Amino acid sequence: MARTATLPSNQGFTAGRRAAQRARVFRLVVLWTLNVFFLLFFLFPLFWQTITALKPNDELYAVPIVWFPKHLDFSHFQTVFTLYDFQVNIKNSLIVATSTTVICLVLGAFAAYALAKLPLPAKKTILTLVVVMVTFPGIALVASLFLLLRDLNWIDTYLALIVPYVAFSLPFAIWVLTNFFRTIPSDLSEQAEVDGCSPLQALYKVILPLASPGLVTAGLLIFIGAWNEYLFAATFTSTSAALTFPVALLNFSGEHEVPWGEISAGSEIVTLPIIILVLIFQNRIVQGLTAGASKG
């Protein structure tokens, strides 16, 4: 009697386990389907850009659309450097983006360390202003900045881009690094000062090595922002020798034809290094962003 009484409950338990397993399998299928969909959705522009850059001219405007070229044509990459002097524009972007990143990290590290570890008055007010500056739209000041830079004779120079980029990127660096420095125990810097280090020595000998994920995160995001920036570059530079690559790519277009092959080749050249950098430092980027967001 006892055995027959337990059979229905055992069957119900087994049925419940099977239902839970089916639910888990269903969730996994839905999750992987969404992952594949979003992966293809975000990778398709890169795929189409690459295919367009490698198509011969007669296949660029073919109807129906040629999804895969019959043979790879690298002439568009050669034309970008021989006809448009694209290497000059890449050099300008590299100098401006690197200078902006270095200046923002140096100044931002000092400011963030002071806000996170030193007894300063009005810390919350300062951080509130920093957050406001992070969200401030650059287009609101572009006309005033142009007049100022023109009076300083900085138009068509590196300073015309580096100074505004630093002004708009520095608050972001301070905000990210301040939140990250807060996660580092204060005992470490105090012990370093007990051992004879000054606050400055404690910063670059103890704090900065531990803050490398935050520095990499802030530095890479600032570099990408300066590398891809268009509005200020198009407003404050006009000569071909001073243009950065986003403006130069737009200038590839002619009067009667848009050279999609050259535009795609140029976009490919300046996009792949950023993708490689993100893939190399992805773990530090995630660590820096999550640590910076864990404490406000």
Backbone as CSV, one residue per row, in Angstrom:
resi,resn,N_x,N_y,N_z,CA_x,CA_y,CA_z,C_x,C_y,C_z
1,MET,0.823,-1.207,0.000,0.000,0.000,0.000,0.853,1.251,0.000
2,ALA,1.966,1.213,0.806,2.842,2.394,0.860,3.511,2.639,-0.477
3,ARG,3.906,1.499,-1.177,4.587,1.666,-2.462,3.645,2.239,-3.502
4,THR,2.424,1.759,-3.539,1.479,2.273,-4.532,1.099,3.706,-4.243
5,ALA,1.177,4.103,-2.987,0.827,5.494,-2.653,1.885,6.470,-3.106
6,THR,3.150,5.994,-3.204,4.230,6.909,-3.582,4.401,7.034,-5.081
7,LEU,3.777,6.119,-5.853,3.964,6.175,-7.305,3.463,7.480,-7.924
8,PRO,2.263,7.940,-7.584,1.819,9.200,-8.191,2.735,10.371,-7.866
9,SER,3.214,10.409,-6.616,4.101,11.529,-6.259,5.415,11.439,-7.018
10,ASN,5.954,10.197,-7.210,7.189,10.046,-7.985,6.978,10.447,-9.438
11,GLN,5.852,10.066,-9.980,5.562,10.454,-11.361,5.429,11.966,-11.489
12,GLY,4.800,12.579,-10.496,4.678,14.039,-10.535,6.021,14.725,-10.424
13,PHE,6.897,14.177,-9.565,8.235,14.748,-9.422,9.024,14.629,-10.722
14,THR,8.935,13.448,-11.368,9.636,13.245,-12.643,9.101,14.184,-13.714
15,ALA,7.786,14.320,-13.773,7.186,15.230,-14.760,7.616,16.673,-14.508
16,GLY,7.730,17.036,-13.229,8.181,18.392,-12.921,9.616,18.637,-13.349
17,ARG,10.483,17.619,-13.140,11.873,17.740,-13.563,11.967,17.877,-15.075
18,ARG,11.178,17.083,-15.797,11.190,17.166,-17.253,10.697,18.527,-17.736
19,ALA,9.671,19.046,-17.081,9.165,20.370,-17.462,10.209,21.446,-17.207
20,ALA,10.927,21.322,-16.069,11.975,22.295,-15.776,13.116,22.189,-16.779
21,GLN,13.466,20.963,-17.183,14.517,20.784,-18.176,14.095,21.362,-19.522
22,ARG,12.842,21.125,-19.909,12.360,21.694,-21.171,12.373,23.222,-21.125
23,ALA,12.023,23.782,-19.959,12.043,25.240,-19.824,13.466,25.780,-19.938
24,ARG,14.435,25.073,-19.322,15.826,25.503,-19.416,16.335,25.415,-20.852
25,VAL,15.995,24.327,-21.526,16.412,24.178,-22.927,15.795,25.275,-23.782
26,PHE,14.507,25.569,-23.527,13.837,26.624,-24.297,14.515,27.974,-24.076
27,ARG,14.858,28.262,-22.798,15.522,29.538,-22.513,16.883,29.609,-23.195
28,LEU,17.622,28.494,-23.176,18.930,28.474,-23.835,18.800,28.690,-25.338
29,VAL,17.809,28.053,-25.942,17.597,28.219,-27.384,17.269,29.672,-27.713
30,VAL,16.368,30.269,-26.924,16.003,31.669,-27.157,17.212,32.582,-26.957
31,LEU,17.994,32.315,-25.890,19.162,33.146,-25.609,20.186,33.065,-26.722
32,TRP,20.493,31.842,-27.174,21.472,31.697,-28.246,20.954,32.265,-29.566
33,THR,19.665,32.137,-29.812,19.089,32.727,-31.031,19.242,34.239,-31.018
34,LEU,18.945,34.856,-29.872,19.106,36.301,-29.763,20.575,36.709,-29.879
35,ASN,21.469,35.918,-29.264,22.898,36.236,-29.363,23.382,36.197,-30.805
36,VAL,22.987,35.150,-31.532,23.396,35.026,-32.936,22.801,36.160,-33.765
37,PHE,21.530,36.500,-33.497,20.880,37.579,-34.248,21.612,38.900,-34.049
38,PHE,21.890,39.255,-32.772,22.552,40.522,-32.506,24.000,40.505,-33.011
39,LEU,24.656,39.349,-32.943,26.013,39.259,-33.472,26.031,39.528,-34.973
40,LEU,25.117,38.885,-35.701,25.039,39.115,-37.144,24.609,40.542,-37.446
41,PHE,23.714,41.083,-36.624,23.219,42.440,-36.849,24.347,43.462,-36.744
42,PHE,25.219,43.300,-35.729,26.287,44.266,-35.522,27.511,43.990,-36.396
43,LEU,27.685,42.743,-36.827,28.828,42.427,-37.681,28.550,42.681,-39.159
44,PHE,27.284,42.752,-39.533,26.973,42.918,-40.961,27.565,44.210,-41.545
45,PRO,27.482,45.373,-40.866,28.112,46.574,-41.460,29.603,46.392,-41.717
46,LEU,30.318,45.736,-40.780,31.748,45.488,-40.989,31.962,44.540,-42.163
47,PHE,31.116,43.510,-42.253,31.217,42.581,-43.377,30.988,43.306,-44.703
48,TRP,29.939,44.122,-44.768,29.616,44.800,-46.025,30.686,45.832,-46.376
49,GLN,31.236,46.496,-45.372,32.326,47.442,-45.616,33.547,46.730,-46.190
50,THR,33.865,45.562,-45.647,35.020,44.805,-46.127,34.800,44.306,-47.546
51,ILE,33.611,43.767,-47.814,33.309,43.264,-49.156,33.346,44.394,-50.181
52,THR,32.799,45.566,-49.821,32.800,46.698,-50.737,34.214,47.173,-51.037
53,ALA,35.066,47.157,-50.015,36.449,47.594,-50.223,37.221,46.641,-51.121
54,LEU,36.791,45.383,-51.197,37.520,44.383,-51.979,36.867,44.074,-53.321
55,LYS,35.765,44.757,-53.655,35.092,44.523,-54.929,35.791,45.276,-56.060
56,PRO,35.871,44.686,-57.259,36.300,45.463,-58.434,35.266,46.525,-58.763
57,ASN,35.678,47.535,-59.509,34.780,48.655,-59.813,33.517,48.209,-60.555
58,ASP,33.645,47.218,-61.436,32.477,46.810,-62.219,31.441,46.061,-61.381
59,GLU,31.796,45.639,-60.174,30.848,44.938,-59.314,30.238,45.839,-58.239
60,LEU,30.768,47.058,-58.090,30.264,47.939,-57.028,28.826,48.358,-57.278
61,TYR,28.482,48.590,-58.540,27.146,49.082,-58.871,26.352,48.050,-59.674
62,ALA,26.769,46.782,-59.599,26.097,45.732,-60.365,24.707,45.454,-59.804
63,VAL,23.790,45.120,-60.682,22.433,44.727,-60.312,22.169,43.362,-60.942
64,PRO,21.786,42.358,-60.159,21.592,42.366,-58.699,22.905,42.527,-57.929
65,ILE,22.764,42.761,-56.633,23.927,43.030,-55.783,24.853,41.821,-55.752
66,VAL,26.133,42.079,-55.864,27.152,41.031,-55.756,27.561,40.942,-54.288
67,TRP,27.177,39.825,-53.665,27.465,39.673,-52.237,28.907,39.253,-51.990
68,PHE,29.472,38.494,-52.893,30.867,38.065,-52.765,31.570,38.318,-54.090
69,PRO,32.662,39.081,-54.086,33.356,39.373,-55.350,33.949,38.105,-55.955
70,LYS,34.006,38.097,-57.294,34.587,36.945,-57.983,36.084,36.842,-57.698
71,HIS,36.735,37.971,-57.571,38.147,37.977,-57.160,38.393,39.222,-56.322
72,LEU,39.330,39.137,-55.398,39.610,40.234,-54.490,40.436,41.300,-55.202
73,ASP,39.992,42.535,-55.046,40.664,43.669,-55.691,41.149,44.620,-54.595
74,PHE,42.476,44.768,-54.463,43.056,45.631,-53.428,43.423,47.011,-53.964
75,SER,42.941,47.330,-55.163,43.315,48.614,-55.761,42.730,49.799,-54.998
76,HIS,41.572,49.599,-54.343,40.974,50.703,-53.589,41.869,51.114,-52.421
77,PHE,42.499,50.156,-51.778,43.416,50.475,-50.682,44.628,51.251,-51.204
78,GLN,45.108,50.876,-52.372,46.240,51.590,-52.952,45.857,53.008,-53.350
79,THR,44.655,53.161,-53.920,44.204,54.485,-54.351,44.062,55.438,-53.172
80,VAL,43.613,54.916,-52.047,43.438,55.750,-50.856,44.739,56.464,-50.493
81,PHE,45.874,55.783,-50.628,47.154,56.368,-50.235,47.833,57.134,-51.375
82,THR,47.626,56.709,-52.601,48.304,57.371,-53.725,47.557,58.599,-54.227
83,LEU,46.229,58.518,-54.283,45.439,59.627,-54.834,45.004,60.625,-53.773
84,TYR,44.670,60.126,-52.571,44.107,61.003,-51.537,45.075,61.347,-50.409
85,ASP,46.297,60.790,-50.402,47.265,61.041,-49.325,46.646,60.767,-47.957
86,PHE,45.978,59.621,-47.853,45.258,59.305,-46.627,46.197,59.106,-45.445
87,GLN,47.458,58.779,-45.718,48.402,58.583,-44.623,48.609,59.872,-43.822
88,VAL,48.492,61.034,-44.485,48.621,62.312,-43.778,47.463,62.494,-42.811
89,ASN,46.272,62.142,-43.247,45.098,62.277,-42.384,45.141,61.302,-41.211
90,ILE,45.630,60.087,-41.444,45.776,59.132,-40.350,46.798,59.632,-39.346
91,LYS,47.901,60.206,-39.847,48.916,60.755,-38.944,48.332,61.871,-38.088
92,ASN,47.546,62.758,-38.697,46.928,63.848,-37.933,46.002,63.296,-36.852
93,SER,45.181,62.327,-37.198,44.271,61.734,-36.215,45.043,61.045,-35.100
94,LEU,46.132,60.369,-35.460,46.926,59.659,-34.458,47.573,60.630,-33.478
95,ILE,48.123,61.724,-33.995,48.764,62.718,-33.121,47.727,63.357,-32.197
96,VAL,46.601,63.749,-32.756,45.571,64.428,-31.965,44.976,63.479,-30.918
97,ALA,44.632,62.263,-31.322,44.003,61.316,-30.389,44.980,60.888,-29.294
98,THR,46.229,60.628,-29.653,47.214,60.214,-28.655,47.507,61.344,-27.670
99,SER,47.695,62.552,-28.176,47.962,63.694,-27.297,46.794,63.934,-26.349
100,THR,45.585,63.867,-26.869,44.400,64.050,-26.031,44.332,62.999,-24.935
101,THR,44.598,61.749,-25.294,44.518,60.660,-24.321,45.558,60.812,-23.224
102,VAL,46.802,61.117,-23.599,47.875,61.250,-22.609,47.598,62.404,-21.657
103,ILE,47.209,63.550,-22.196,46.948,64.725,-21.353,45.783,64.445,-20.402
104,CYS,44.721,63.833,-20.917,43.549,63.561,-20.078,43.876,62.556,-18.975
105,LEU,44.686,61.545,-19.282,45.021,60.559,-18.260,45.916,61.155,-17.182
106,VAL,46.886,61.995,-17.577,47.776,62.592,-16.587,47.004,63.546,-15.682
107,LEU,46.293,64.491,-16.278,45.531,65.452,-15.472,44.384,64.767,-14.725
108,GLY,43.728,63.824,-15.397,42.606,63.136,-14.764,43.036,62.289,-13.578
109,ALA,44.230,61.668,-13.661,44.711,60.848,-12.547,44.968,61.710,-11.316
110,PHE,45.591,62.880,-11.490,45.831,63.775,-10.353,44.518,64.247,-9.741
111,ALA,43.602,64.697,-10.602,42.331,65.211,-10.094,41.513,64.108,-9.429
112,ALA,41.477,62.919,-10.039,40.691,61.821,-9.483,41.271,61.339,-8.152
113,TYR,42.593,61.290,-8.054,43.224,60.867,-6.801,42.890,61.854,-5.683
114,ALA,42.917,63.150,-5.996,42.584,64.148,-4.984,41.132,64.018,-4.542
115,LEU,40.226,63.785,-5.509,38.813,63.684,-5.163,38.493,62.383,-4.436
116,ALA,39.250,61.337,-4.702,38.939,60.043,-4.107,39.623,59.818,-2.767
117,LYS,40.829,60.372,-2.575,41.634,59.999,-1.410,41.996,61.162,-0.489
118,LEU,41.989,62.374,-0.974,42.427,63.496,-0.155,41.228,64.213,0.463
119,PRO,41.417,64.800,1.648,40.307,65.508,2.309,40.084,66.894,1.705
120,LEU,39.318,66.947,0.645,39.033,68.205,-0.032,37.618,68.668,0.284
121,PRO,37.402,69.971,0.390,36.040,70.475,0.602,35.230,70.426,-0.689
122,ALA,33.924,70.320,-0.560,32.984,70.384,-1.691,33.247,69.308,-2.726
123,LYS,33.581,68.101,-2.284,33.836,67.009,-3.232,32.589,66.682,-4.066
124,LYS,31.443,66.601,-3.405,30.227,66.244,-4.123,29.868,67.298,-5.161
125,THR,30.078,68.553,-4.810,29.786,69.625,-5.767,30.695,69.537,-6.982
126,ILE,31.971,69.274,-6.730,32.921,69.149,-7.838,32.552,67.975,-8.737
127,LEU,32.224,66.826,-8.141,31.861,65.663,-8.938,30.557,65.890,-9.701
128,THR,29.638,66.636,-9.109,28.402,66.966,-9.821,28.705,67.804,-11.057
129,LEU,29.591,68.773,-10.911,29.991,69.593,-12.063,30.704,68.754,-13.116
130,VAL,31.492,67.793,-12.657,32.187,66.906,-13.600,31.179,66.107,-14.414
131,VAL,30.156,65.567,-13.740,29.140,64.792,-14.446,28.379,65.683,-15.430
132,VAL,28.089,66.913,-15.037,27.409,67.840,-15.947,28.261,68.096,-17.184
133,MET,29.565,68.258,-16.995,30.454,68.496,-18.132,30.540,67.272,-19.049
134,VAL,30.427,66.075,-18.473,30.456,64.863,-19.301,29.278,64.845,-20.271
135,THR,28.130,65.305,-19.811,26.912,65.272,-20.633,26.707,66.533,-21.453
136,PHE,27.626,67.495,-21.369,27.433,68.766,-22.073,27.667,68.565,-23.570
137,PRO,26.739,69.019,-24.434,26.901,68.821,-25.882,27.934,69.777,-26.473
138,GLY,28.865,69.231,-27.244,29.893,70.059,-27.856,29.360,71.012,-28.898
139,ILE,28.267,70.640,-29.560,27.729,71.488,-30.617,27.258,72.842,-30.080
140,ALA,26.961,72.909,-28.790,26.498,74.171,-28.211,27.612,75.211,-28.167
141,LEU,28.872,74.783,-28.201,29.991,75.719,-28.086,30.838,75.810,-29.343
142,VAL,30.449,75.122,-30.396,31.329,75.045,-31.560,31.553,76.417,-32.189
143,ALA,30.523,77.265,-32.245,30.685,78.586,-32.857,31.590,79.476,-32.007
144,SER,31.378,79.483,-30.690,32.222,80.289,-29.806,33.665,79.802,-29.826
145,LEU,33.852,78.485,-29.857,35.204,77.944,-29.918,35.897,78.321,-31.218
146,PHE,35.161,78.328,-32.292,35.767,78.704,-33.569,36.276,80.144,-33.529
147,LEU,35.475,81.050,-32.977,35.908,82.447,-32.884,37.135,82.578,-31.987
148,LEU,37.141,81.848,-30.878,38.286,81.907,-29.968,39.541,81.359,-30.632
149,LEU,39.438,80.214,-31.274,40.597,79.611,-31.926,41.084,80.449,-33.103
150,ARG,40.164,81.105,-33.781,40.574,81.983,-34.883,41.357,83.175,-34.365
151,ASP,40.918,83.739,-33.246,41.650,84.866,-32.659,43.023,84.444,-32.162
152,LEU,43.164,83.200,-31.759,44.453,82.691,-31.298,45.332,82.195,-32.448
153,ASN,44.819,82.272,-33.678,45.542,81.769,-34.863,45.854,80.271,-34.749
154,TRP,44.915,79.521,-34.189,45.097,78.080,-34.031,44.335,77.263,-35.067
155,ILE,43.566,77.916,-35.934,42.827,77.176,-36.948,43.815,76.430,-37.843
156,ASP,43.476,75.200,-38.197,44.314,74.323,-39.024,45.605,73.937,-38.317
157,THR,45.554,73.841,-36.991,46.697,73.342,-36.232,46.227,72.212,-35.322
158,TYR,47.182,71.466,-34.787,46.838,70.394,-33.864,46.187,70.933,-32.598
159,LEU,46.634,72.106,-32.142,46.072,72.667,-30.913,44.588,72.978,-31.053
160,ALA,44.156,73.286,-32.279,42.742,73.593,-32.500,41.854,72.399,-32.182
161,LEU,42.397,71.204,-32.242,41.625,70.007,-31.926,41.975,69.448,-30.559
162,ILE,43.251,69.472,-30.191,43.663,68.871,-28.926,43.042,69.596,-27.739
163,VAL,43.080,70.919,-27.744,42.559,71.682,-26.600,41.054,71.447,-26.389
164,PRO,40.202,71.558,-27.421,38.781,71.250,-27.194,38.537,69.788,-26.819
165,TYR,39.281,68.873,-27.433,39.101,67.466,-27.088,39.434,67.209,-25.624
166,VAL,40.522,67.805,-25.153,40.892,67.639,-23.740,39.820,68.248,-22.841
167,ALA,39.321,69.402,-23.220,38.315,70.077,-22.399,37.054,69.225,-22.236
168,PHE,36.672,68.503,-23.291,35.449,67.709,-23.227,35.699,66.283,-22.741
169,SER,36.916,65.789,-22.845,37.211,64.414,-22.433,37.722,64.332,-21.001
170,LEU,38.338,65.394,-20.498,38.905,65.364,-19.151,37.859,65.084,-18.077
171,PRO,36.663,65.681,-18.111,35.660,65.331,-17.087,35.317,63.846,-17.075
172,PHE,35.252,63.228,-18.244,34.984,61.789,-18.294,36.102,61.001,-17.619
173,ALA,37.355,61.382,-17.896,38.492,60.700,-17.263,38.444,60.865,-15.752
174,ILE,38.138,62.059,-15.275,38.061,62.290,-13.828,36.956,61.453,-13.207
175,TRP,35.818,61.402,-13.845,34.679,60.652,-13.307,34.995,59.160,-13.214
176,VAL,35.521,58.567,-14.292,35.836,57.138,-14.293,36.927,56.820,-13.280
177,LEU,38.009,57.617,-13.270,39.140,57.308,-12.396,38.802,57.560,-10.927
178,THR,37.989,58.554,-10.648,37.591,58.804,-9.259,36.836,57.612,-8.694
179,ASN,35.867,57.113,-9.443,35.114,55.948,-8.982,36.012,54.728,-8.853
180,PHE,37.001,54.610,-9.731,37.879,53.450,-9.636,38.841,53.578,-8.462
181,PHE,39.398,54.782,-8.235,40.308,54.979,-7.104,39.616,54.701,-5.771
182,ARG,38.318,54.942,-5.715,37.587,54.701,-4.475,37.557,53.225,-4.111
183,THR,37.678,52.342,-5.103,37.650,50.908,-4.822,38.992,50.396,-4.305
184,ILE,40.040,51.208,-4.387,41.363,50.807,-3.904,41.466,51.177,-2.432
185,PRO,41.805,50.247,-1.548,41.853,50.547,-0.105,42.796,51.702,0.209
186,SER,42.343,52.601,1.052,43.173,53.742,1.447,44.372,53.318,2.282
187,ASP,44.294,52.130,2.899,45.402,51.660,3.725,46.689,51.527,2.924
188,LEU,46.566,51.214,1.633,47.765,51.011,0.818,48.557,52.305,0.666
189,SER,47.869,53.397,0.358,48.574,54.669,0.231,49.071,55.161,1.586
190,GLU,48.310,54.894,2.635,48.752,55.304,3.969,50.002,54.541,4.398
191,GLN,50.036,53.250,4.087,51.231,52.469,4.410,52.439,52.948,3.609
192,ALA,52.194,53.319,2.357,53.297,53.835,1.548,53.834,55.139,2.126
193,GLU,52.936,55.997,2.638,53.385,57.248,3.236,54.118,56.990,4.550
194,VAL,53.689,55.963,5.302,54.411,55.603,6.521,55.820,55.134,6.195
195,ASP,55.974,54.458,5.060,57.288,53.974,4.639,58.166,55.067,4.036
196,GLY,57.652,56.290,3.992,58.474,57.402,3.529,58.071,58.000,2.211
197,CYS,57.008,57.510,1.595,56.560,58.063,0.312,55.735,59.327,0.542
198,SER,55.899,60.268,-0.357,55.016,61.428,-0.365,53.697,61.026,-1.016
199,PRO,52.631,61.832,-0.888,51.378,61.486,-1.565,51.546,61.295,-3.067
200,LEU,52.431,62.100,-3.691,52.678,61.946,-5.118,53.361,60.612,-5.418
201,GLN,54.347,60.244,-4.600,55.023,58.959,-4.796,54.078,57.795,-4.547
202,ALA,53.209,57.917,-3.556,52.220,56.863,-3.302,51.269,56.707,-4.488
203,LEU,51.010,57.821,-5.170,50.115,57.762,-6.327,50.720,56.930,-7.445
204,TYR,51.951,57.261,-7.872,52.481,56.577,-9.051,53.211,55.281,-8.725
205,LYS,53.536,55.033,-7.452,54.180,53.767,-7.101,53.197,52.703,-6.632
206,VAL,52.077,53.129,-6.050,51.140,52.170,-5.462,49.779,52.222,-6.151
207,ILE,49.191,53.407,-6.227,47.809,53.525,-6.688,47.695,53.280,-8.190
208,LEU,48.535,53.931,-8.990,48.404,53.813,-10.441,48.592,52.384,-10.955
209,PRO,49.574,51.625,-10.445,49.646,50.228,-10.910,48.380,49.423,-10.610
210,LEU,47.774,49.663,-9.452,46.539,48.960,-9.120,45.356,49.471,-9.942
211,ALA,45.457,50.701,-10.416,44.358,51.315,-11.169,44.505,51.125,-12.670
212,SER,45.374,50.213,-13.102,45.604,50.036,-14.542,44.336,49.685,-15.320
213,PRO,43.397,48.864,-14.787,42.168,48.635,-15.553,41.367,49.911,-15.786
214,GLY,41.280,50.761,-14.762,40.571,52.025,-14.941,41.278,52.947,-15.917
215,LEU,42.609,52.981,-15.864,43.381,53.815,-16.789,43.216,53.332,-18.226
216,VAL,43.257,52.008,-18.408,43.080,51.459,-19.760,41.685,51.762,-20.283
217,THR,40.681,51.606,-19.426,39.305,51.878,-19.845,39.128,53.334,-20.255
218,ALA,39.525,54.241,-19.377,39.377,55.665,-19.683,40.210,56.052,-20.895
219,GLY,41.457,55.573,-20.949,42.331,55.940,-22.058,41.815,55.453,-23.389
220,LEU,41.339,54.215,-23.441,40.864,53.674,-24.710,39.589,54.369,-25.175
221,LEU,38.667,54.639,-24.254,37.428,55.319,-24.642,37.699,56.754,-25.074
222,ILE,38.622,57.425,-24.413,38.984,58.787,-24.825,39.658,58.759,-26.194
223,PHE,40.548,57.792,-26.403,41.231,57.680,-27.696,40.230,57.432,-28.824
224,ILE,39.275,56.524,-28.600,38.283,56.236,-29.636,37.434,57.466,-29.925
225,GLY,37.049,58.192,-28.859,36.256,59.401,-29.068,36.992,60.446,-29.881
226,ALA,38.272,60.676,-29.563,39.066,61.651,-30.327,39.385,61.132,-31.717
227,TRP,39.572,59.837,-31.857,39.894,59.230,-33.150,38.738,59.369,-34.141
228,ASN,37.514,59.247,-33.646,36.342,59.266,-34.530,35.646,60.617,-34.594
229,GLU,36.096,61.610,-33.833,35.367,62.885,-33.735,35.340,63.601,-35.092
230,TYR,34.166,64.134,-35.417,33.992,64.779,-36.728,33.644,66.262,-36.627
231,LEU,32.755,66.634,-35.704,32.221,67.995,-35.684,33.320,69.041,-35.545
232,PHE,34.145,68.938,-34.503,35.207,69.913,-34.288,36.249,69.845,-35.404
233,ALA,36.555,68.629,-35.854,37.559,68.477,-36.909,37.110,69.145,-38.205
234,ALA,35.832,69.029,-38.530,35.326,69.653,-39.748,35.216,71.167,-39.618
235,THR,35.055,71.661,-38.393,34.885,73.107,-38.180,36.212,73.826,-38.038
236,PHE,37.177,73.211,-37.360,38.421,73.899,-37.008,39.574,73.586,-37.959
237,THR,39.357,72.731,-38.945,40.398,72.448,-39.937,39.775,72.516,-41.325
238,SER,40.580,72.971,-42.283,40.070,73.099,-43.646,41.082,72.671,-44.697
239,THR,42.362,72.838,-44.436,43.375,72.463,-45.421,43.590,70.956,-45.403
240,SER,43.962,70.405,-46.555,44.140,68.961,-46.668,45.249,68.447,-45.756
241,ALA,46.254,69.284,-45.475,47.363,68.852,-44.624,46.976,68.790,-43.154
242,ALA,45.852,69.420,-42.763,45.448,69.461,-41.354,44.245,68.581,-41.053
243,LEU,43.600,68.033,-42.076,42.382,67.262,-41.856,42.678,65.944,-41.157
244,THR,41.763,65.539,-40.282,41.805,64.194,-39.721,41.011,63.268,-40.639
245,PHE,41.119,61.974,-40.392,40.553,61.040,-41.366,39.023,61.083,-41.468
246,PRO,38.224,61.363,-40.398,36.776,61.404,-40.611,36.355,62.463,-41.631
247,VAL,37.006,63.627,-41.582,36.693,64.681,-42.540,37.235,64.314,-43.916
248,ALA,38.431,63.729,-43.957,39.028,63.349,-45.240,38.177,62.307,-45.960
249,LEU,37.591,61.366,-45.214,36.740,60.360,-45.845,35.543,60.995,-46.536
250,LEU,34.966,61.993,-45.900,33.838,62.682,-46.515,34.263,63.408,-47.777
251,ASN,35.492,63.907,-47.809,35.987,64.640,-48.969,36.359,63.736,-50.137
252,PHE,36.294,62.412,-49.941,36.561,61.511,-51.059,35.520,61.660,-52.161
253,SER,34.305,62.027,-51.786,33.208,62.092,-52.756,33.494,63.147,-53.817
254,GLY,33.245,62.780,-55.053,33.437,63.715,-56.154,32.137,64.381,-56.549
255,GLU,32.176,65.134,-57.646,30.982,65.859,-58.096,29.940,64.923,-58.686
256,HIS,30.384,63.931,-59.456,29.454,63.101,-60.210,29.412,61.652,-59.730
257,GLU,30.279,61.274,-58.816,30.336,59.879,-58.410,30.838,59.782,-56.974
258,VAL,30.306,58.844,-56.252,30.762,58.560,-54.890,31.660,57.325,-54.942
259,PRO,32.950,57.467,-54.638,33.864,56.318,-54.717,33.704,55.390,-53.512
260,TRP,32.670,54.553,-53.549,32.383,53.699,-52.407,33.529,52.737,-52.109
261,GLY,34.249,52.313,-53.119,35.373,51.419,-52.875,36.452,52.066,-52.038
262,GLU,36.817,53.310,-52.388,37.849,54.026,-51.633,37.352,54.405,-50.235
263,ILE,36.083,54.817,-50.141,35.531,55.165,-48.823,35.515,53.945,-47.912
264,SER,35.114,52.806,-48.442,35.095,51.582,-47.636,36.507,51.144,-47.267
265,ALA,37.451,51.289,-48.203,38.838,50.920,-47.901,39.414,51.813,-46.808
266,GLY,39.165,53.113,-46.911,39.644,54.019,-45.870,39.006,53.740,-44.526
267,SER,37.706,53.452,-44.530,37.020,53.123,-43.276,37.571,51.839,-42.676
268,GLU,37.886,50.885,-43.538,38.454,49.620,-43.052,39.811,49.845,-42.397
269,ILE,40.621,50.699,-42.992,41.971,50.947,-42.479,41.927,51.554,-41.083
270,VAL,40.993,52.452,-40.837,40.955,53.154,-39.550,40.068,52.447,-38.524
271,THR,39.274,51.463,-38.963,38.406,50.740,-38.034,39.100,49.529,-37.430
272,LEU,39.847,48.789,-38.235,40.472,47.559,-37.754,41.408,47.774,-36.565
273,PRO,42.254,48.821,-36.534,43.103,49.007,-35.342,42.304,49.187,-34.056
274,ILE,41.174,49.883,-34.124,40.348,50.081,-32.934,39.743,48.754,-32.485
275,ILE,39.287,47.947,-33.435,38.729,46.638,-33.088,39.786,45.770,-32.422
276,ILE,40.997,45.800,-32.956,42.087,45.001,-32.387,42.404,45.466,-30.965
277,LEU,42.455,46.783,-30.748,42.729,47.305,-29.416,41.656,46.874,-28.417
278,VAL,40.406,46.953,-28.826,39.313,46.567,-27.930,39.391,45.078,-27.599
279,LEU,39.700,44.249,-28.591,39.813,42.816,-28.341,40.977,42.501,-27.408
280,ILE,42.082,43.221,-27.546,43.248,42.976,-26.701,42.961,43.352,-25.257
281,PHE,42.305,44.505,-25.063,42.114,45.029,-23.711,40.689,44.825,-23.200
282,GLN,39.925,43.905,-23.786,38.520,43.788,-23.409,38.342,43.409,-21.938
283,ASN,39.209,42.545,-21.418,39.074,42.153,-20.012,39.309,43.332,-19.078
284,ARG,40.323,44.128,-19.377,40.596,45.295,-18.531,39.499,46.347,-18.671
285,ILE,38.926,46.454,-19.866,37.842,47.426,-20.069,36.642,47.044,-19.216
286,VAL,36.259,45.770,-19.259,35.118,45.312,-18.457,35.408,45.498,-16.975
287,GLN,36.627,45.136,-16.562,36.987,45.279,-15.142,36.961,46.739,-14.716
288,GLY,37.475,47.614,-15.578,37.490,49.036,-15.240,36.101,49.640,-15.176
289,LEU,35.226,49.263,-16.120,33.877,49.808,-16.113,33.061,49.290,-14.949
290,THR,33.164,48.006,-14.645,32.373,47.463,-13.535,32.865,47.977,-12.191
291,ALA,34.201,48.131,-12.041,34.708,48.671,-10.794,34.325,50.120,-10.634
292,GLY,34.344,50.878,-11.712,33.967,52.283,-11.635,32.510,52.488,-11.351
293,ALA,31.686,51.504,-11.732,30.241,51.642,-11.519,29.775,51.073,-10.202
294,SER,30.680,50.392,-9.480,30.242,49.730,-8.262,30.048,50.682,-7.093
295,LYS,30.721,51.841,-7.181,30.569,52.822,-6.114,30.383,54.200,-6.719
296,GLY,29.480,54.986,-6.202,29.239,56.304,-6.745,29.898,57.362,-5.934
